[in-house]
Amino acid sequence: MDYQTMRTFADSWGLLFMVIVFVGVVAYTFRPGSKKEADKIARIPLDED
């Protein structure tokens, strides 16, 4: 695989893959019911063992 082929692949399919991953992360973060989990994770540094 030469540089031009890899560059063409990254410009087309690589960009599409990154957009899909970004949309998936945003959808996972703002899904219903995630506030309780986020609040639980936010309290971890304050918990004493």
ModelCIF file with pLDDT and N, C-alpha, C, O atoms, coordinates in Angstrom:
data_MODEL
#
_entry.id   MODEL 
#
_entity.id                         1 
_entity.type                       polymer 
_entity.pdbx_number_of_molecules   1 
#
_entity_poly.entity_id                      1 
_entity_poly.type                           'polypeptide(L)' 
_entity_poly.nstd_linkage                   no 
_entity_poly.nstd_monomer                   no 
_entity_poly.pdbx_seq_one_letter_code       MDYQTMRTFADSWGLLFMVIVFVGVVAYTFRPGSKKEADKIARIPLDED 
_entity_poly.pdbx_seq_one_letter_code_can   MDYQTMRTFADSWGLLFMVIVFVGVVAYTFRPGSKKEADKIARIPLDED 
_entity_poly.pdbx_strand_id                 A 
#
loop_
_entity_poly_seq.entity_id 
_entity_poly_seq.num 
_entity_poly_seq.mon_id 
_entity_poly_seq.hetero 
1 1  MET n 
1 2  ASP n 
1 3  TYR n 
1 4  GLN n 
1 5  THR n 
1 6  MET n 
1 7  ARG n 
1 8  THR n 
1 9  PHE n 
1 10 ALA n 
1 11 ASP n 
1 12 SER n 
1 13 TRP n 
1 14 GLY n 
1 15 LEU n 
1 16 LEU n 
1 17 PHE n 
1 18 MET n 
1 19 VAL n 
1 20 ILE n 
1 21 VAL n 
1 22 PHE n 
1 23 VAL n 
1 24 GLY n 
1 25 VAL n 
1 26 VAL n 
1 27 ALA n 
1 28 TYR n 
1 29 THR n 
1 30 PHE n 
1 31 ARG n 
1 32 PRO n 
1 33 GLY n 
1 34 SER n 
1 35 LYS n 
1 36 LYS n 
1 37 GLU n 
1 38 ALA n 
1 39 ASP n 
1 40 LYS n 
1 41 ILE n 
1 42 ALA n 
1 43 ARG n 
1 44 ILE n 
1 45 PRO n 
1 46 LEU n 
1 47 ASP n 
1 48 GLU n 
1 49 ASP n 
#
_struct_asym.id          A 
_struct_asym.entity_id   1 
#
loop_
_ma_qa_metric.id 
_ma_qa_metric.mode 
_ma_qa_metric.name 
_ma_qa_metric.software_group_id 
_ma_qa_metric.type 
1 global pLDDT . pLDDT 
2 local  pLDDT . pLDDT 
#
_ma_qa_metric_global.metric_id      1 
_ma_qa_metric_global.metric_value   89.71 
_ma_qa_metric_global.model_id       1 
_ma_qa_metric_global.ordinal_id     1 
#
loop_
_ma_qa_metric_local.label_asym_id 
_ma_qa_metric_local.label_comp_id 
_ma_qa_metric_local.label_seq_id 
_ma_qa_metric_local.metric_id 
_ma_qa_metric_local.metric_value 
_ma_qa_metric_local.model_id 
_ma_qa_metric_local.ordinal_id 
A MET 1  2 80.00 1 1  
A ASP 2  2 90.00 1 2  
A TYR 3  2 93.00 1 3  
A GLN 4  2 92.00 1 4  
A THR 5  2 90.00 1 5  
A MET 6  2 89.00 1 6  
A ARG 7  2 91.00 1 7  
A THR 8  2 89.00 1 8  
A PHE 9  2 86.00 1 9  
A ALA 10 2 86.00 1 10 
A ASP 11 2 88.00 1 11 
A SER 12 2 87.00 1 12 
A TRP 13 2 92.00 1 13 
A GLY 14 2 89.00 1 14 
A LEU 15 2 90.00 1 15 
A LEU 16 2 92.00 1 16 
A PHE 17 2 94.00 1 17 
A MET 18 2 94.00 1 18 
A VAL 19 2 95.00 1 19 
A ILE 20 2 97.00 1 20 
A VAL 21 2 97.00 1 21 
A PHE 22 2 98.00 1 22 
A VAL 23 2 98.00 1 23 
A GLY 24 2 96.00 1 24 
A VAL 25 2 94.00 1 25 
A VAL 26 2 94.00 1 26 
A ALA 27 2 93.00 1 27 
A TYR 28 2 89.00 1 28 
A THR 29 2 88.00 1 29 
A PHE 30 2 90.00 1 30 
A ARG 31 2 90.00 1 31 
A PRO 32 2 88.00 1 32 
A GLY 33 2 87.00 1 33 
A SER 34 2 87.00 1 34 
A LYS 35 2 88.00 1 35 
A LYS 36 2 89.00 1 36 
A GLU 37 2 87.00 1 37 
A ALA 38 2 86.00 1 38 
A ASP 39 2 89.00 1 39 
A LYS 40 2 90.00 1 40 
A ILE 41 2 88.00 1 41 
A ALA 42 2 90.00 1 42 
A ARG 43 2 92.00 1 43 
A ILE 44 2 92.00 1 44 
A PRO 45 2 91.00 1 45 
A LEU 46 2 90.00 1 46 
A ASP 47 2 86.00 1 47 
A GLU 48 2 80.00 1 48 
A ASP 49 2 65.00 1 49 
#
loop_
_atom_site.group_PDB 
_atom_site.id 
_atom_site.type_symbol 
_atom_site.label_atom_id 
_atom_site.label_alt_id 
_atom_site.label_comp_id 
_atom_site.label_asym_id 
_atom_site.label_entity_id 
_atom_site.label_seq_id 
_atom_site.pdbx_PDB_ins_code 
_atom_site.Cartn_x 
_atom_site.Cartn_y 
_atom_site.Cartn_z 
_atom_site.occupancy 
_atom_site.B_iso_or_equiv 
_atom_site.pdbx_formal_charge 
_atom_site.auth_seq_id 
_atom_site.auth_comp_id 
_atom_site.auth_asym_id 
_atom_site.auth_atom_id 
_atom_site.pdbx_PDB_model_num 
ATOM 1   N N  . MET A 1 1  ? 0.847   -1.169 0.000  1.00 80.00 ? 1  MET A N  1 
ATOM 2   C CA . MET A 1 1  ? 0.000   0.000  0.000  1.00 80.00 ? 1  MET A CA 1 
ATOM 3   C C  . MET A 1 1  ? 0.898   1.240  0.000  1.00 80.00 ? 1  MET A C  1 
ATOM 4   O O  . MET A 1 1  ? 1.760   1.386  0.867  1.00 80.00 ? 1  MET A O  1 
ATOM 5   N N  . ASP A 1 2  ? 0.700   2.100  -0.942 1.00 90.00 ? 2  ASP A N  1 
ATOM 6   C CA . ASP A 1 2  ? 1.515   3.305  -0.993 1.00 90.00 ? 2  ASP A CA 1 
ATOM 7   C C  . ASP A 1 2  ? 0.809   4.446  -0.258 1.00 90.00 ? 2  ASP A C  1 
ATOM 8   O O  . ASP A 1 2  ? -0.325  4.304  0.198  1.00 90.00 ? 2  ASP A O  1 
ATOM 9   N N  . TYR A 1 3  ? 1.502   5.570  -0.156 1.00 93.00 ? 3  TYR A N  1 
ATOM 10  C CA . TYR A 1 3  ? 0.995   6.707  0.601  1.00 93.00 ? 3  TYR A CA 1 
ATOM 11  C C  . TYR A 1 3  ? -0.311  7.235  0.021  1.00 93.00 ? 3  TYR A C  1 
ATOM 12  O O  . TYR A 1 3  ? -1.242  7.536  0.768  1.00 93.00 ? 3  TYR A O  1 
ATOM 13  N N  . GLN A 1 4  ? -0.387  7.347  -1.280 1.00 92.00 ? 4  GLN A N  1 
ATOM 14  C CA . GLN A 1 4  ? -1.577  7.917  -1.915 1.00 92.00 ? 4  GLN A CA 1 
ATOM 15  C C  . GLN A 1 4  ? -2.821  7.054  -1.653 1.00 92.00 ? 4  GLN A C  1 
ATOM 16  O O  . GLN A 1 4  ? -3.909  7.584  -1.428 1.00 92.00 ? 4  GLN A O  1 
ATOM 17  N N  . THR A 1 5  ? -2.658  5.755  -1.684 1.00 90.00 ? 5  THR A N  1 
ATOM 18  C CA . THR A 1 5  ? -3.781  4.859  -1.414 1.00 90.00 ? 5  THR A CA 1 
ATOM 19  C C  . THR A 1 5  ? -4.248  4.992  0.033  1.00 90.00 ? 5  THR A C  1 
ATOM 20  O O  . THR A 1 5  ? -5.448  5.060  0.298  1.00 90.00 ? 5  THR A O  1 
ATOM 21  N N  . MET A 1 6  ? -3.306  5.029  0.960  1.00 89.00 ? 6  MET A N  1 
ATOM 22  C CA . MET A 1 6  ? -3.669  5.188  2.369  1.00 89.00 ? 6  MET A CA 1 
ATOM 23  C C  . MET A 1 6  ? -4.316  6.548  2.608  1.00 89.00 ? 6  MET A C  1 
ATOM 24  O O  . MET A 1 6  ? -5.263  6.648  3.388  1.00 89.00 ? 6  MET A O  1 
ATOM 25  N N  . ARG A 1 7  ? -3.828  7.581  1.959  1.00 91.00 ? 7  ARG A N  1 
ATOM 26  C CA . ARG A 1 7  ? -4.390  8.923  2.118  1.00 91.00 ? 7  ARG A CA 1 
ATOM 27  C C  . ARG A 1 7  ? -5.825  8.970  1.593  1.00 91.00 ? 7  ARG A C  1 
ATOM 28  O O  . ARG A 1 7  ? -6.697  9.565  2.226  1.00 91.00 ? 7  ARG A O  1 
ATOM 29  N N  . THR A 1 8  ? -6.070  8.358  0.463  1.00 89.00 ? 8  THR A N  1 
ATOM 30  C CA . THR A 1 8  ? -7.416  8.320  -0.107 1.00 89.00 ? 8  THR A CA 1 
ATOM 31  C C  . THR A 1 8  ? -8.370  7.562  0.815  1.00 89.00 ? 8  THR A C  1 
ATOM 32  O O  . THR A 1 8  ? -9.504  7.990  1.030  1.00 89.00 ? 8  THR A O  1 
ATOM 33  N N  . PHE A 1 9  ? -7.912  6.446  1.353  1.00 86.00 ? 9  PHE A N  1 
ATOM 34  C CA . PHE A 1 9  ? -8.728  5.672  2.282  1.00 86.00 ? 9  PHE A CA 1 
ATOM 35  C C  . PHE A 1 9  ? -9.051  6.481  3.534  1.00 86.00 ? 9  PHE A C  1 
ATOM 36  O O  . PHE A 1 9  ? -10.195 6.491  3.989  1.00 86.00 ? 9  PHE A O  1 
ATOM 37  N N  . ALA A 1 10 ? -8.056  7.155  4.088  1.00 86.00 ? 10 ALA A N  1 
ATOM 38  C CA . ALA A 1 10 ? -8.269  7.939  5.306  1.00 86.00 ? 10 ALA A CA 1 
ATOM 39  C C  . ALA A 1 10 ? -9.202  9.117  5.048  1.00 86.00 ? 10 ALA A C  1 
ATOM 40  O O  . ALA A 1 10 ? -10.011 9.465  5.909  1.00 86.00 ? 10 ALA A O  1 
ATOM 41  N N  . ASP A 1 11 ? -9.099  9.727  3.885  1.00 88.00 ? 11 ASP A N  1 
ATOM 42  C CA . ASP A 1 11 ? -9.956  10.870 3.575  1.00 88.00 ? 11 ASP A CA 1 
ATOM 43  C C  . ASP A 1 11 ? -11.415 10.463 3.421  1.00 88.00 ? 11 ASP A C  1 
ATOM 44  O O  . ASP A 1 11 ? -12.302 11.268 3.708  1.00 88.00 ? 11 ASP A O  1 
ATOM 45  N N  . SER A 1 12 ? -11.685 9.263  2.986  1.00 87.00 ? 12 SER A N  1 
ATOM 46  C CA . SER A 1 12 ? -13.069 8.864  2.759  1.00 87.00 ? 12 SER A CA 1 
ATOM 47  C C  . SER A 1 12 ? -13.594 8.002  3.905  1.00 87.00 ? 12 SER A C  1 
ATOM 48  O O  . SER A 1 12 ? -14.416 8.461  4.698  1.00 87.00 ? 12 SER A O  1 
ATOM 49  N N  . TRP A 1 13 ? -13.133 6.776  3.995  1.00 92.00 ? 13 TRP A N  1 
ATOM 50  C CA . TRP A 1 13 ? -13.676 5.842  4.982  1.00 92.00 ? 13 TRP A CA 1 
ATOM 51  C C  . TRP A 1 13 ? -13.221 6.145  6.401  1.00 92.00 ? 13 TRP A C  1 
ATOM 52  O O  . TRP A 1 13 ? -13.961 5.908  7.356  1.00 92.00 ? 13 TRP A O  1 
ATOM 53  N N  . GLY A 1 14 ? -12.012 6.665  6.545  1.00 89.00 ? 14 GLY A N  1 
ATOM 54  C CA . GLY A 1 14 ? -11.527 7.021  7.878  1.00 89.00 ? 14 GLY A CA 1 
ATOM 55  C C  . GLY A 1 14 ? -12.368 8.124  8.497  1.00 89.00 ? 14 GLY A C  1 
ATOM 56  O O  . GLY A 1 14 ? -12.714 8.065  9.677  1.00 89.00 ? 14 GLY A O  1 
ATOM 57  N N  . LEU A 1 15 ? -12.693 9.131  7.695  1.00 90.00 ? 15 LEU A N  1 
ATOM 58  C CA . LEU A 1 15 ? -13.529 10.226 8.177  1.00 90.00 ? 15 LEU A CA 1 
ATOM 59  C C  . LEU A 1 15 ? -14.923 9.723  8.535  1.00 90.00 ? 15 LEU A C  1 
ATOM 60  O O  . LEU A 1 15 ? -15.475 10.105 9.567  1.00 90.00 ? 15 LEU A O  1 
ATOM 61  N N  . LEU A 1 16 ? -15.484 8.884  7.704  1.00 92.00 ? 16 LEU A N  1 
ATOM 62  C CA . LEU A 1 16 ? -16.805 8.326  7.984  1.00 92.00 ? 16 LEU A CA 1 
ATOM 63  C C  . LEU A 1 16 ? -16.786 7.524  9.286  1.00 92.00 ? 16 LEU A C  1 
ATOM 64  O O  . LEU A 1 16 ? -17.712 7.636  10.089 1.00 92.00 ? 16 LEU A O  1 
ATOM 65  N N  . PHE A 1 17 ? -15.763 6.732  9.501  1.00 94.00 ? 17 PHE A N  1 
ATOM 66  C CA . PHE A 1 17 ? -15.631 5.943  10.734 1.00 94.00 ? 17 PHE A CA 1 
ATOM 67  C C  . PHE A 1 17 ? -15.561 6.858  11.956 1.00 94.00 ? 17 PHE A C  1 
ATOM 68  O O  . PHE A 1 17 ? -16.220 6.593  12.961 1.00 94.00 ? 17 PHE A O  1 
ATOM 69  N N  . MET A 1 18 ? -14.772 7.927  11.883 1.00 94.00 ? 18 MET A N  1 
ATOM 70  C CA . MET A 1 18 ? -14.639 8.838  13.014 1.00 94.00 ? 18 MET A CA 1 
ATOM 71  C C  . MET A 1 18 ? -15.956 9.565  13.312 1.00 94.00 ? 18 MET A C  1 
ATOM 72  O O  . MET A 1 18 ? -16.275 9.800  14.477 1.00 94.00 ? 18 MET A O  1 
ATOM 73  N N  . VAL A 1 19 ? -16.711 9.920  12.293 1.00 95.00 ? 19 VAL A N  1 
ATOM 74  C CA . VAL A 1 19 ? -18.006 10.567 12.496 1.00 95.00 ? 19 VAL A CA 1 
ATOM 75  C C  . VAL A 1 19 ? -18.973 9.592  13.170 1.00 95.00 ? 19 VAL A C  1 
ATOM 76  O O  . VAL A 1 19 ? -19.711 9.980  14.076 1.00 95.00 ? 19 VAL A O  1 
ATOM 77  N N  . ILE A 1 20 ? -18.973 8.353  12.744 1.00 97.00 ? 20 ILE A N  1 
ATOM 78  C CA . ILE A 1 20 ? -19.853 7.348  13.352 1.00 97.00 ? 20 ILE A CA 1 
ATOM 79  C C  . ILE A 1 20 ? -19.483 7.118  14.815 1.00 97.00 ? 20 ILE A C  1 
ATOM 80  O O  . ILE A 1 20 ? -20.369 7.008  15.662 1.00 97.00 ? 20 ILE A O  1 
ATOM 81  N N  . VAL A 1 21 ? -18.191 7.044  15.124 1.00 97.00 ? 21 VAL A N  1 
ATOM 82  C CA . VAL A 1 21 ? -17.749 6.870  16.509 1.00 97.00 ? 21 VAL A CA 1 
ATOM 83  C C  . VAL A 1 21 ? -18.166 8.080  17.347 1.00 97.00 ? 21 VAL A C  1 
ATOM 84  O O  . VAL A 1 21 ? -18.650 7.917  18.467 1.00 97.00 ? 21 VAL A O  1 
ATOM 85  N N  . PHE A 1 22 ? -17.983 9.286  16.816 1.00 98.00 ? 22 PHE A N  1 
ATOM 86  C CA . PHE A 1 22 ? -18.367 10.500 17.548 1.00 98.00 ? 22 PHE A CA 1 
ATOM 87  C C  . PHE A 1 22 ? -19.858 10.511 17.849 1.00 98.00 ? 22 PHE A C  1 
ATOM 88  O O  . PHE A 1 22 ? -20.254 10.791 18.981 1.00 98.00 ? 22 PHE A O  1 
ATOM 89  N N  . VAL A 1 23 ? -20.688 10.213 16.862 1.00 98.00 ? 23 VAL A N  1 
ATOM 90  C CA . VAL A 1 23 ? -22.134 10.200 17.063 1.00 98.00 ? 23 VAL A CA 1 
ATOM 91  C C  . VAL A 1 23 ? -22.512 9.127  18.084 1.00 98.00 ? 23 VAL A C  1 
ATOM 92  O O  . VAL A 1 23 ? -23.406 9.341  18.902 1.00 98.00 ? 23 VAL A O  1 
ATOM 93  N N  . GLY A 1 24 ? -21.840 7.981  18.042 1.00 96.00 ? 24 GLY A N  1 
ATOM 94  C CA . GLY A 1 24 ? -22.116 6.925  19.015 1.00 96.00 ? 24 GLY A CA 1 
ATOM 95  C C  . GLY A 1 24 ? -21.773 7.336  20.436 1.00 96.00 ? 24 GLY A C  1 
ATOM 96  O O  . GLY A 1 24 ? -22.531 7.049  21.361 1.00 96.00 ? 24 GLY A O  1 
ATOM 97  N N  . VAL A 1 25 ? -20.647 8.003  20.623 1.00 94.00 ? 25 VAL A N  1 
ATOM 98  C CA . VAL A 1 25 ? -20.252 8.459  21.958 1.00 94.00 ? 25 VAL A CA 1 
ATOM 99  C C  . VAL A 1 25 ? -21.225 9.510  22.479 1.00 94.00 ? 25 VAL A C  1 
ATOM 100 O O  . VAL A 1 25 ? -21.614 9.470  23.647 1.00 94.00 ? 25 VAL A O  1 
ATOM 101 N N  . VAL A 1 26 ? -21.617 10.439 21.634 1.00 94.00 ? 26 VAL A N  1 
ATOM 102 C CA . VAL A 1 26 ? -22.578 11.470 22.049 1.00 94.00 ? 26 VAL A CA 1 
ATOM 103 C C  . VAL A 1 26 ? -23.923 10.834 22.383 1.00 94.00 ? 26 VAL A C  1 
ATOM 104 O O  . VAL A 1 26 ? -24.541 11.199 23.383 1.00 94.00 ? 26 VAL A O  1 
ATOM 105 N N  . ALA A 1 27 ? -24.380 9.903  21.576 1.00 93.00 ? 27 ALA A N  1 
ATOM 106 C CA . ALA A 1 27 ? -25.656 9.231  21.847 1.00 93.00 ? 27 ALA A CA 1 
ATOM 107 C C  . ALA A 1 27 ? -25.583 8.433  23.152 1.00 93.00 ? 27 ALA A C  1 
ATOM 108 O O  . ALA A 1 27 ? -26.547 8.417  23.918 1.00 93.00 ? 27 ALA A O  1 
ATOM 109 N N  . TYR A 1 28 ? -24.455 7.774  23.413 1.00 89.00 ? 28 TYR A N  1 
ATOM 110 C CA . TYR A 1 28 ? -24.295 7.010  24.648 1.00 89.00 ? 28 TYR A CA 1 
ATOM 111 C C  . TYR A 1 28 ? -24.302 7.937  25.867 1.00 89.00 ? 28 TYR A C  1 
ATOM 112 O O  . TYR A 1 28 ? -24.865 7.598  26.908 1.00 89.00 ? 28 TYR A O  1 
ATOM 113 N N  . THR A 1 29 ? -23.679 9.096  25.730 1.00 88.00 ? 29 THR A N  1 
ATOM 114 C CA . THR A 1 29 ? -23.605 10.031 26.840 1.00 88.00 ? 29 THR A CA 1 
ATOM 115 C C  . THR A 1 29 ? -24.963 10.635 27.184 1.00 88.00 ? 29 THR A C  1 
ATOM 116 O O  . THR A 1 29 ? -25.286 10.801 28.360 1.00 88.00 ? 29 THR A O  1 
ATOM 117 N N  . PHE A 1 30 ? -25.751 10.960 26.179 1.00 90.00 ? 30 PHE A N  1 
ATOM 118 C CA . PHE A 1 30 ? -27.027 11.628 26.411 1.00 90.00 ? 30 PHE A CA 1 
ATOM 119 C C  . PHE A 1 30 ? -28.223 10.684 26.384 1.00 90.00 ? 30 PHE A C  1 
ATOM 120 O O  . PHE A 1 30 ? -29.359 11.138 26.247 1.00 90.00 ? 30 PHE A O  1 
ATOM 121 N N  . ARG A 1 31 ? -27.994 9.399  26.510 1.00 90.00 ? 31 ARG A N  1 
ATOM 122 C CA . ARG A 1 31 ? -29.108 8.456  26.508 1.00 90.00 ? 31 ARG A CA 1 
ATOM 123 C C  . ARG A 1 31 ? -29.904 8.600  27.810 1.00 90.00 ? 31 ARG A C  1 
ATOM 124 O O  . ARG A 1 31 ? -29.367 9.053  28.821 1.00 90.00 ? 31 ARG A O  1 
ATOM 125 N N  . PRO A 1 32 ? -31.174 8.218  27.782 1.00 88.00 ? 32 PRO A N  1 
ATOM 126 C CA . PRO A 1 32 ? -31.978 8.297  29.007 1.00 88.00 ? 32 PRO A CA 1 
ATOM 127 C C  . PRO A 1 32 ? -31.398 7.389  30.093 1.00 88.00 ? 32 PRO A C  1 
ATOM 128 O O  . PRO A 1 32 ? -30.999 6.258  29.814 1.00 88.00 ? 32 PRO A O  1 
ATOM 129 N N  . GLY A 1 33 ? -31.353 7.874  31.297 1.00 87.00 ? 33 GLY A N  1 
ATOM 130 C CA . GLY A 1 33 ? -30.857 7.076  32.408 1.00 87.00 ? 33 GLY A CA 1 
ATOM 131 C C  . GLY A 1 33 ? -29.372 7.223  32.676 1.00 87.00 ? 33 GLY A C  1 
ATOM 132 O O  . GLY A 1 33 ? -28.860 6.619  33.619 1.00 87.00 ? 33 GLY A O  1 
ATOM 133 N N  . SER A 1 34 ? -28.677 7.994  31.890 1.00 87.00 ? 34 SER A N  1 
ATOM 134 C CA . SER A 1 34 ? -27.228 8.107  32.097 1.00 87.00 ? 34 SER A CA 1 
ATOM 135 C C  . SER A 1 34 ? -26.873 9.116  33.179 1.00 87.00 ? 34 SER A C  1 
ATOM 136 O O  . SER A 1 34 ? -25.734 9.129  33.644 1.00 87.00 ? 34 SER A O  1 
ATOM 137 N N  . LYS A 1 35 ? -27.810 9.959  33.595 1.00 88.00 ? 35 LYS A N  1 
ATOM 138 C CA . LYS A 1 35 ? -27.515 10.957 34.623 1.00 88.00 ? 35 LYS A CA 1 
ATOM 139 C C  . LYS A 1 35 ? -27.173 10.285 35.951 1.00 88.00 ? 35 LYS A C  1 
ATOM 140 O O  . LYS A 1 35 ? -26.254 10.717 36.645 1.00 88.00 ? 35 LYS A O  1 
ATOM 141 N N  . LYS A 1 36 ? -27.900 9.242  36.303 1.00 89.00 ? 36 LYS A N  1 
ATOM 142 C CA . LYS A 1 36 ? -27.627 8.552  37.562 1.00 89.00 ? 36 LYS A CA 1 
ATOM 143 C C  . LYS A 1 36 ? -26.228 7.938  37.547 1.00 89.00 ? 36 LYS A C  1 
ATOM 144 O O  . LYS A 1 36 ? -25.498 8.020  38.535 1.00 89.00 ? 36 LYS A O  1 
ATOM 145 N N  . GLU A 1 37 ? -25.865 7.334  36.439 1.00 87.00 ? 37 GLU A N  1 
ATOM 146 C CA . GLU A 1 37 ? -24.535 6.738  36.321 1.00 87.00 ? 37 GLU A CA 1 
ATOM 147 C C  . GLU A 1 37 ? -23.444 7.811  36.345 1.00 87.00 ? 37 GLU A C  1 
ATOM 148 O O  . GLU A 1 37 ? -22.401 7.617  36.969 1.00 87.00 ? 37 GLU A O  1 
ATOM 149 N N  . ALA A 1 38 ? -23.677 8.931  35.676 1.00 86.00 ? 38 ALA A N  1 
ATOM 150 C CA . ALA A 1 38 ? -22.687 10.015 35.654 1.00 86.00 ? 38 ALA A CA 1 
ATOM 151 C C  . ALA A 1 38 ? -22.513 10.615 37.048 1.00 86.00 ? 38 ALA A C  1 
ATOM 152 O O  . ALA A 1 38 ? -21.393 10.939 37.442 1.00 86.00 ? 38 ALA A O  1 
ATOM 153 N N  . ASP A 1 39 ? -23.593 10.765 37.790 1.00 89.00 ? 39 ASP A N  1 
ATOM 154 C CA . ASP A 1 39 ? -23.499 11.280 39.154 1.00 89.00 ? 39 ASP A CA 1 
ATOM 155 C C  . ASP A 1 39 ? -22.716 10.322 40.050 1.00 89.00 ? 39 ASP A C  1 
ATOM 156 O O  . ASP A 1 39 ? -21.922 10.754 40.886 1.00 89.00 ? 39 ASP A O  1 
ATOM 157 N N  . LYS A 1 40 ? -22.939 9.039  39.874 1.00 90.00 ? 40 LYS A N  1 
ATOM 158 C CA . LYS A 1 40 ? -22.211 8.031  40.653 1.00 90.00 ? 40 LYS A CA 1 
ATOM 159 C C  . LYS A 1 40 ? -20.714 8.088  40.356 1.00 90.00 ? 40 LYS A C  1 
ATOM 160 O O  . LYS A 1 40 ? -19.894 8.011  41.272 1.00 90.00 ? 40 LYS A O  1 
ATOM 161 N N  . ILE A 1 41 ? -20.363 8.221  39.100 1.00 88.00 ? 41 ILE A N  1 
ATOM 162 C CA . ILE A 1 41 ? -18.952 8.299  38.704 1.00 88.00 ? 41 ILE A CA 1 
ATOM 163 C C  . ILE A 1 41 ? -18.328 9.594  39.189 1.00 88.00 ? 41 ILE A C  1 
ATOM 164 O O  . ILE A 1 41 ? -17.151 9.609  39.550 1.00 88.00 ? 41 ILE A O  1 
ATOM 165 N N  . ALA A 1 42 ? -19.091 10.682 39.205 1.00 90.00 ? 42 ALA A N  1 
ATOM 166 C CA . ALA A 1 42 ? -18.570 11.972 39.661 1.00 90.00 ? 42 ALA A CA 1 
ATOM 167 C C  . ALA A 1 42 ? -18.245 11.977 41.146 1.00 90.00 ? 42 ALA A C  1 
ATOM 168 O O  . ALA A 1 42 ? -17.405 12.757 41.593 1.00 90.00 ? 42 ALA A O  1 
ATOM 169 N N  . ARG A 1 43 ? -18.900 11.115 41.917 1.00 92.00 ? 43 ARG A N  1 
ATOM 170 C CA . ARG A 1 43 ? -18.647 11.063 43.366 1.00 92.00 ? 43 ARG A CA 1 
ATOM 171 C C  . ARG A 1 43 ? -17.459 10.189 43.752 1.00 92.00 ? 43 ARG A C  1 
ATOM 172 O O  . ARG A 1 43 ? -17.090 10.157 44.925 1.00 92.00 ? 43 ARG A O  1 
ATOM 173 N N  . ILE A 1 44 ? -16.856 9.487  42.816 1.00 92.00 ? 44 ILE A N  1 
ATOM 174 C CA . ILE A 1 44 ? -15.768 8.568  43.137 1.00 92.00 ? 44 ILE A CA 1 
ATOM 175 C C  . ILE A 1 44 ? -14.617 9.257  43.883 1.00 92.00 ? 44 ILE A C  1 
ATOM 176 O O  . ILE A 1 44 ? -14.145 8.706  44.878 1.00 92.00 ? 44 ILE A O  1 
ATOM 177 N N  . PRO A 1 45 ? -14.144 10.431 43.452 1.00 91.00 ? 45 PRO A N  1 
ATOM 178 C CA . PRO A 1 45 ? -13.030 11.051 44.187 1.00 91.00 ? 45 PRO A CA 1 
ATOM 179 C C  . PRO A 1 45 ? -13.390 11.461 45.614 1.00 91.00 ? 45 PRO A C  1 
ATOM 180 O O  . PRO A 1 45 ? -12.501 11.608 46.452 1.00 91.00 ? 45 PRO A O  1 
ATOM 181 N N  . LEU A 1 46 ? -14.660 11.645 45.898 1.00 90.00 ? 46 LEU A N  1 
ATOM 182 C CA . LEU A 1 46 ? -15.074 12.084 47.219 1.00 90.00 ? 46 LEU A CA 1 
ATOM 183 C C  . LEU A 1 46 ? -15.350 10.935 48.188 1.00 90.00 ? 46 LEU A C  1 
ATOM 184 O O  . LEU A 1 46 ? -15.455 11.155 49.395 1.00 90.00 ? 46 LEU A O  1 
ATOM 185 N N  . ASP A 1 47 ? -15.467 9.718  47.671 1.00 86.00 ? 47 ASP A N  1 
ATOM 186 C CA . ASP A 1 47 ? -15.726 8.559  48.521 1.00 86.00 ? 47 ASP A CA 1 
ATOM 187 C C  . ASP A 1 47 ? -14.493 8.216  49.340 1.00 86.00 ? 47 ASP A C  1 
ATOM 188 O O  . ASP A 1 47 ? -13.368 8.231  48.841 1.00 86.00 ? 47 ASP A O  1 
ATOM 189 N N  . GLU A 1 48 ? -14.728 7.909  50.597 1.00 80.00 ? 48 GLU A N  1 
ATOM 190 C CA . GLU A 1 48 ? -13.625 7.484  51.461 1.00 80.00 ? 48 GLU A CA 1 
ATOM 191 C C  . GLU A 1 48 ? -13.674 5.966  51.608 1.00 80.00 ? 48 GLU A C  1 
ATOM 192 O O  . GLU A 1 48 ? -14.742 5.368  51.732 1.00 80.00 ? 48 GLU A O  1 
ATOM 193 N N  . ASP A 1 49 ? -12.521 5.379  51.592 1.00 65.00 ? 49 ASP A N  1 
ATOM 194 C CA . ASP A 1 49 ? -12.455 3.922  51.740 1.00 65.00 ? 49 ASP A CA 1 
ATOM 195 C C  . ASP A 1 49 ? -12.453 3.513  53.186 1.00 65.00 ? 49 ASP A C  1 
ATOM 196 O O  . ASP A 1 49 ? -12.402 2.322  53.491 1.00 65.00 ? 49 ASP A O  1 
#
